[in-house]
Each structure stands twice: as structure tokens, then as C-alpha cells.
Amino acid sequence: MVNDDFRKFIRPDRYQVFLMACPVAIPFHFASHTWIVANKKGKVSRWEVLFRKNKCKTSWNHLHQDFLPPFRGIETIPYWPKYFQKSRIVGIVEGNEGSTAHKMTEFVENSKYNYPYRDRYFYLGPNCNTFTQWAFDHFPDAGLTLPANAIGKGFPFKQIK
């Protein structure tokens, strides 16, 4: 689907959290890159960790809000924004005020203050999948599971100092 095709899933009267995935850039395209799209009753934002630092005004080192459009995959070849990987929705959580989806959108928005690895990036972790898994680990009842090839999702948080 093209970025605009995903817009049909946005519900302006609900809170929604989308787990998105696409292949990693060449030559590592066998692995998945994941990110979170949060919808707060029509206000949609994209949250992800990238190897690039501070690339937009809503970046906190490696953590970025809205670096790319919400549903667009990452570049097929880094720094060559002509072609993008095909993205897909892996899972959705939605609800009203006080729901898990509402709490998740608030949590994701606060990750700019709370994510412990926003200053670090390594291909095997911490990386994009470490961030996404970290967020979802706080809401196990949401039932969102990263793809099996999401390298870095198992990065151990016990190393935080």
C-alpha cells in the first residue's frame, strides 16, 4: 500500500496504535525495521529510532517523531530518498478514553523523555526494534508482537546504567 492508502485506517474518534514494519535497507533487507504510528483522535504521529541523529526538529538524538510520513517505509538505500521499502501494518490496538490504546499513545509521546537508549544506536541493538519492543513491553495486554526478523527486539534492558 502507498502511504495514503493506510489513511483509511485512521479513526478520528479513537486512540490507535499501529505497529508498522518494512524491510531494512539494502543489504540488510532480510531483517525488519519497525516503528509506531500513534493516533490521538485524528492527531497522527510516527515514532521510531534511526541510525541518524537529530535529523528534524522533533528528534532526540536517535529517537525521531515524524521524520518520515506515518506509513511510509524507510529508504531502500540509505540517503537516497527516491525509493522506499514497502510497509505493512503488523498490528493495531484501538480504544476510547482510558483504554490501553489511549495509555499507549501517551506513553509513546513521553518516550522522548523516558526511552533509555535514545542516545545510542547499534545495528544489533539498541535500534529501532529495541525501541518498539520497549514500548510494547509496558503494555503486554495489547498483544502486539514484533516480527521474528526484528533484530534487536531482544536487546537486554538490564544494561541500563
C-alpha positions in Angstrom: 0.0 0.0 0.0 1.0 3.6 -0.6 1.2 6.0 2.4 -2.2 7.5 1.6 -3.8 4.1 1.4 -3.2 3.5 5.1 -5.0 6.7 5.9 -8.3 4.8 5.6 -7.4 3.0 8.8 -7.2 6.2 10.9 -10.3 6.8 13.0 -10.5 10.4 14.2 -12.8 9.5 17.1 -10.4 6.9 18.6 -7.0 6.3 20.0 -5.0 3.9 17.9 -1.5 2.4 18.0 -0.2 0.8 14.8 2.8 -1.5 14.8 4.4 -0.9 11.4 7.2 -2.8 9.6 9.2 -2.8 6.4 12.4 -4.4 5.3 15.6 -2.8 6.4 17.7 -1.0 3.8 19.8 -3.0 1.3 22.0 -5.0 2.0 20.2 -6.0 5.3 16.7 -6.2 3.8 16.2 -9.7 5.2 15.5 -8.0 8.6 12.6 -5.8 9.7 12.5 -2.2 10.6 9.6 -1.4 13.0 8.1 1.8 14.1 5.0 3.1 15.9 2.2 5.2 14.5 0.1 6.8 17.2 -3.3 8.3 16.5 -4.7 10.5 19.2 -8.2 11.1 17.9 -7.0 12.3 14.5 -3.6 13.6 15.5 -1.2 11.1 13.9 2.5 10.9 14.7 5.2 8.4 13.8 7.8 7.4 16.4 11.0 5.4 15.6 14.7 5.1 16.2 17.1 5.5 13.3 20.8 5.3 12.9 20.7 9.0 12.0 20.8 11.5 14.9 18.9 14.8 15.2 17.5 14.9 11.7 14.4 17.0 12.3 13.2 19.5 14.9 11.3 16.6 16.7 14.4 14.4 17.1 16.0 13.4 20.4 19.3 12.0 19.2 18.3 8.7 17.6 14.6 8.9 18.5 12.5 10.7 15.9 9.0 11.9 15.7 7.6 12.4 12.2 11.0 12.1 10.4 9.1 10.3 7.6 5.3 10.2 6.8 3.5 7.9 9.2 3.0 4.9 7.0 6.0 5.2 4.5 8.7 2.6 4.7 12.3 3.6 5.1 14.7 4.3 2.2 15.7 1.2 0.2 19.2 2.6 0.0 20.2 5.0 2.9 20.4 8.6 2.0 18.8 8.0 -1.4 15.2 9.1 -0.9 14.0 8.1 -4.3 12.8 4.6 -3.4 11.2 3.4 -0.2 10.6 -0.1 1.2 7.0 -1.3 1.2 5.5 -1.0 4.6 2.8 -3.1 6.3 0.6 -3.0 9.4 1.7 -5.7 11.8 -0.9 -4.9 14.5 -3.4 -2.4 15.7 -4.7 -1.5 19.2 -7.6 0.9 19.4 -9.9 2.3 22.0 -11.5 5.3 23.8 -10.5 7.4 26.7 -8.8 5.3 29.4 -8.2 2.4 27.1 -4.9 0.6 26.5 -4.6 2.4 23.2 -5.0 5.8 25.0 -2.4 4.9 27.6 0.0 3.7 24.8 -0.3 6.9 22.8 0.5 8.9 26.0 3.4 6.6 26.8 4.9 6.8 23.2 4.6 10.6 23.3 6.6 10.6 26.6 9.3 8.3 25.2 11.3 11.4 24.2 11.9 11.8 28.0 11.8 8.1 29.1 13.4 5.9 26.4 16.7 4.9 27.9 18.6 4.4 24.6 17.7 7.5 22.7 21.5 8.4 22.7 22.7 5.0 21.5 22.3 3.1 18.3 23.9 -0.2 17.0 22.6 -2.4 14.2 22.1 -5.4 16.6 20.6 -3.3 19.3 19.7 -0.9 20.7 18.0 0.0 17.5 14.5 0.6 16.0 13.2 -2.7 17.1 14.6 -2.3 20.7 12.5 0.9 20.9 9.3 -0.6 19.6 9.7 -3.7 21.9 10.5 -1.5 24.9 7.2 0.5 24.3 5.1 -2.7 23.9 6.7 -4.4 26.9 4.9 -1.8 29.0 1.6 -2.9 27.6 1.6 -6.7 27.4 -2.2 -6.8 27.3 -2.1 -5.1 23.9 -0.9 -8.3 22.3 1.4 -6.7 19.8 4.3 -8.8 18.7 7.2 -7.7 16.6 8.1 -9.8 13.5 10.5 -12.7 14.1 13.2 -11.0 12.0 13.1 -7.8 14.0 16.7 -7.9 15.0 17.3 -6.0 18.3 13.9 -6.6 19.8 15.5 -8.8 22.5 18.2 -6.3 23.5 18.6 -6.6 27.3 17.4 -3.6 29.2 19.2 -4.7 32.3 22.3 -3.0 30.9 20.9 0.5 31.6 23.1 2.5 33.9 
